[in-house]
Amino acid sequence: MNEIIIQIIGFVAVAAFILSYQIKSNRWLLLLQLVGCALFCLQFFLLNAISGCFSLAVTIIRNALMMKYKKWKWVQWKGCPILISLLFIAILFITWNGPVSMLACIASVSSTLVYWTNSPRNIRIVNLTCASPCWLLYDVLVRSYGGIVSESITMLSILISIFRFGWKGLENDN
């Protein structure tokens, strides 16, 4: 496939992620991130970045489950994020392509564990300090230009949301 088209897919995903952090609700944040993840999953597949592709495929499922967190009691089970994290670790071993594969795993596990806190503030903190930096480095190494822009902007967008809503405003999912 044309390299330009592959990179455009990533830039379309960027728009979904930027918007996700400008919304206060966890539900909408997760929905928009689901769309962005699906697009980046496709882009990583086309770039032959299989660890990132499979990790994002599981992330899509994880985010869909988190959208039902309040309705489906089994999703609230404390073992759920551990099982999903074990799946990310299995993906790491199955798709091992050197240390670059660890970046996708670390980003995915850290964000999974924090999503089960159901705290918009904690989600933003972990994404700002761990998940996004790991994905940023992964994107650099696999040459996902949209991913590089996305993670850079995502970190800036998280900072803007903290400024807009304040720490107290991010304590609960309204």
Beta strands, then each sheet from edge to edge (+ up, - down):
end
